[in-house]
Structure formats: structure tokens, C-alpha cells
Amino acid sequence: MNLYSTQYVELDFERAGLFKAIRDHYPCKEVLYPGCSAHITPSLYFPHVAYVDKNETAAQFFEDEKPILDFIKRHKHYKQSAYIRFIHQDYSQPLPLREGSFDLLLALFAEGIAKSCAKYLKPGGLLLTNNHQGDAVDAVHDGKFRLTGTVRYQKGSYTISDATGGITIPAQRHNNNFLKQVNESVQYVENEVYYLFERLR
């Protein structure tokens, strides 16, 4: 669990409030997280999460599931038993998953997830992306998706707004100002706009 602690907890980079907001507004239970690294926070809010990453460090982190599941059990915000699965491969290649079986697809700080993994979403399932690598733009131009809303961090909490027109999605986001020095520690600065898309077909 050291990797999760150093890369996420100590930097205030867990974004627990983001996943809580999604869970509170939408009936998502089955989640697919390509390019996950060691970011297991989604499992605190969703009972079934499939994690995918080709990175060896991520594979080593998930190799021993017991401490991960113990941590999730102590901190989860649902009554069901937690289930996690880690797939050690490139998510741009076909995954050993059934198509149309997930409620939520996470595309955060990774590239090409909307293009590669949309097929694993159920019709009516959601794509959540911060457009860091242009995934929101990909979804806009993909006939399988409809923009349904945005999520912003405001006054200490995440707020979901419905798409009512006038939403501008930048061509691609290359803002690397995510960290700031706070006293003797470094912390993540939440200044992202997250986009929610519904899979139509």
C-alpha cells in the first residue's frame, strides 16, 4: 500500500469526493479503470472495479491483493463485498472482458481510453474524463456518446452540472500545474473540469 500512500494519499490526490459525487448521482456499480496506476480510490465507492495498466510498477502493486482488499474493506462506503480485478496489459489491445458490461469508464490522465474501451460500457453507461489527453474531444466526435454534464471542484466539494449547451471542450489539455508546495509537503491542486458522457449504443 506504500505506492498508493505516496502517490495519492500524501499528495491529496485521491479525489474521493469526485467518485462520491458520481456514486450519489448515478447508479454505477461496475467500473473499468484503464491506466489506473495504483489509484484504488474508486473501490471505496464502487463495489466492482476492474483495473488495467501495462506498467510493471502497477502490476507489482496489485500482485498481493490481500492488503488492498483489507484497506478497501476498512474504508469502503457501501455494504456489498468489494471485488477488484487487475489486468496487466495495454488497454488499447483487446481486454479479457465482456463487451457492454460496465456502468462507468474512467479516462483520467491517460490517452485514448474513449476510443479503445468504449465497447466495454453498457448502453446508458458513463464515460468520465478530464480530457487530459483529448478523450472528451474523442467522445464528442464519436457517435456512440452524448455529453450529459460536467463536474467541477468548487468550495471544497465536487458539483455535477447537466449539459445545457455552451460547454466548450478544449482541443487537448496540457496543464501540468497539478502540484503545489504546502508548508513542508507537496499537494495536488484540483483545477480540472471533468466531462460526463453517456454511451448511446
SVG drawing of the C-alpha trace seen along z (x, -y; Angstrom):
<svg xmlns="http://www.w3.org/2000/svg" viewBox="-30 -29 39 42">
<polyline fill="none" stroke="black" stroke-width="0.4" points="0.0,0.0 3.0,-2.3 2.7,-3.3 -0.9,-4.3 0.0,-6.3 2.9,-8.2 1.4,-8.8 -2.2,-9.6 -2.8,-10.0 0.2,-12.1 -0.5,-14.4 -4.2,-14.7 -4.7,-13.2 -7.2,-10.5 -10.2,-12.6 -12.5,-10.7 -15.2,-13.4 -15.3,-13.0 -16.2,-9.3 -18.6,-10.0 -20.4,-12.6 -20.7,-10.2 -21.9,-7.4 -24.5,-9.7 -25.9,-10.9 -25.7,-7.7 -26.4,-4.0 -22.9,-2.9 -21.5,0.4 -19.3,1.9 -16.3,-0.3 -13.5,0.0 -10.3,-2.0 -7.7,-1.8 -4.4,-3.4 -5.1,-3.1 -1.5,-3.0 -2.1,-2.4 -5.2,-4.6 -7.6,-2.4 -9.9,-5.1 -12.7,-4.2 -13.0,-0.9 -14.0,-2.9 -17.2,-4.0 -17.9,-1.3 -18.1,2.4 -16.7,3.9 -13.7,2.3 -11.5,3.7 -8.1,2.0 -5.9,2.1 -2.3,1.0 0.7,2.2 3.1,0.6 5.3,3.0 5.0,0.9 1.2,1.1 1.5,4.9 3.7,5.2 1.3,3.1 -1.7,5.3 0.3,8.6 -0.7,9.0 -4.4,8.3 -4.9,9.0 -3.6,5.7 -5.5,3.8 -8.8,5.6 -8.2,5.2 -7.8,1.4 -10.9,1.2 -12.9,3.2 -12.0,0.8 -12.7,-2.4 -15.5,-1.5 -18.8,-3.4 -21.1,-0.5 -22.4,2.6 -21.5,5.1 -18.3,7.1 -15.6,5.4 -14.3,7.1 -11.2,5.9 -9.5,7.3 -6.2,6.2 -5.4,6.8 -1.7,6.3 -1.7,5.2 -2.0,2.3 -5.7,1.2 -5.5,0.3 -5.4,4.0 -8.5,6.3 -9.1,6.9 -10.3,10.2 -13.6,8.6 -17.2,8.9 -18.3,6.0 -21.1,3.9 -20.7,5.0 -19.6,1.8 -21.6,-1.2 -18.6,-3.6 -15.4,-4.0 -12.7,-6.2 -10.4,-8.1 -8.2,-10.1 -4.6,-11.3 -4.3,-8.6 -4.6,-8.6 -7.1,-7.0 -9.4,-5.4 -12.6,-6.6 -11.5,-5.1 -10.2,-1.9 -12.5,-1.0 -16.0,-2.4 -17.1,1.1 -16.9,2.3 -19.5,-0.2 -23.2,0.7 -25.6,-1.3 -26.5,-4.1 -23.2,-3.7 -21.0,-6.7 -17.6,-7.9 -15.9,-10.2 -12.8,-12.1 -10.8,-15.2 -9.8,-15.4 -6.1,-15.4 -5.2,-13.5 -8.2,-14.6 -10.6,-11.9 -13.5,-14.3 -12.8,-15.5 -12.7,-11.9 -16.1,-11.2 -17.7,-14.3 -16.7,-13.1 -17.8,-9.5 -21.4,-8.8 -21.6,-6.4 -21.5,-9.2 -23.6,-12.1 -22.3,-14.8 -24.5,-14.8 -22.7,-17.1 -19.6,-18.4 -18.1,-18.0 -16.1,-20.8 -14.4,-21.2 -15.9,-24.2 -15.8,-25.4 -14.4,-22.2 -16.7,-19.8 -17.4,-18.3 -20.5,-19.7 -22.2,-17.9 -24.0,-20.2 -26.2,-19.0 -25.1,-19.8 -27.3,-22.7 -25.4,-24.0 -22.5,-26.4 -19.9,-23.8 -16.6,-24.3 -14.2,-21.4 -10.6,-22.4 -8.9,-20.5 -6.5,-19.0 -5.4,-19.7 -1.7,-20.1 -1.7,-21.8 1.0,-20.3 0.4,-22.7 -1.1,-20.0 1.2,-20.2 1.9,-22.9 4.2,-23.3 2.2,-23.5 4.5,-24.0 6.9,-21.0 4.7,-18.9 3.6,-18.8 -0.1,-18.6 -2.3,-18.1 -4.2,-21.1 -7.7,-20.2 -8.4,-22.5 -9.7,-20.0 -13.0,-20.1 -14.4,-16.6 -16.8,-15.7 -19.5,-13.0 -20.7,-11.3 -23.5,-8.7 -22.9,-5.8 -25.9,-5.7 -25.3,-2.4"/>
</svg>
